[in-house]
Amino acid sequence: MQKEIKILKVRFDNVTLQEALHRALEFTKSNSQHYICTPNPEIVLAAHKNHKFLSILNRSSLNIPDGAGIIWAAKRQKTPLKSRVTGVDLMKKICKESKKRIFLLGAEEGIAEDAAKKLKANIVGTHSGSPKVEDEKEIIEKLNRLKPEILFIAYGAPAQELWIARNLKKIPSVKLAMGVGGSFDFIAGKTKRAPKWMQKLSIEWLYRLIKEPRRIKRILNATVRFPITFLKKG
């Protein structure tokens, strides 16, 4: 199997969850800085229209295939991926296995704090904040006081990846940054994940649609627009 592939020009590393975890933990021991991205069909669609975002994704140290649509597309173009690796699963594994100092940034007020209580990890701080440029100075000052080595950012794509690209070098203690979208909501219990059987059948989108009908546009992007765009352009 290939070590990495591209879908609509977005690079994916061909890894299992355990392999992704191993690489992430190695990043935290490095003398250099690294960031992980979690492209799903919606993110790939966004990168297809935004060259700056595409460049940021493709410069990451690791891109995990977070979405059943990505696995489908990889098979369709005869470059199969080993497995789907979700951002929330990788984040939880890193928190469980690493003893490094961790900071949770983003999500709605109070969500990061609730997630921190659920995680058995060395979490040194949280901050809801926003991805706005005018808020960055305060956040960076706080991070440089607390000196985390791992930074999870829950601003949603592409805001979280753009934030990392602008600011990672300003926070020298951070060896690994990772955009994790709605992961804090899942961990805190604000949003429930689909039952395991639905995850295995790759129909989590149906569960999300039933629970959160307002997400229909995003779900249609992942389940309809992405496969159509892939079949036309892939």
Steps between C-alpha positions, in 0.01 A plus 500: 500500500609856432625703798293799392244582234318807370127558463403816312863614558479458880771271641401214732736285703415132478493417870296312756398669826789330682750608235370857511532496880860376478593779260322762711686395814829515310416854392463602866858386568643691204710815508286642219132597481232287332131520425240237415196556277185289482359540147146372446288539183384848601857615564616357167221692324609822675864443404393432141386864481762657729863460392635653821308246707613218268863605547464501880348150496773364276780647715379319814711235670206257489161496327259235625199379294209621713190397310335204332488700177879520497529121534247457216687743272834330570357163402334649195830634366671168582725645773333345807563632849548266796220645710307807600666692784284761668638812662315442827633143530857610435469789744372271775782253436764773516355631827499149646852405394696826527630653821576829326333828598174548306285808431145503361412804288161585349137380508218681680543644848543223758529211252880475512488500881242219499708302250810546715318347798412191295849447362758326715788714382750764607286795392657828612232737373199574282369805315185541293597819314456530126709463184482875434837663435426769760471232772830331420729718714315415824488128416867480403605682817301251708649203317854632541441539875373143538743344248293204373673247277180379331228735377154382389299767317121471457410790271377288210654491154650696339522753788703267725752410228541866400553585868774237528670626184503857633598431859681172563848655471401761760451224762840325518402261781239332277647201318166369370190694399184336369172642377222285642172663388212387722705256709467699824120485461512121466736452794308742724174319418332800338475308172457123493678284244303252294467146639790268413289303251425818306869595504590156360239535224633849416163664560594736782374778274145364535522508879630859490220601262234354730651660811598834339282576194662846475816324378330387179712727278824361641371144477398552138848635429653179635253248359397658169724786385827327590437176305368697200804730503735204542346307211529809277849609604662205676 
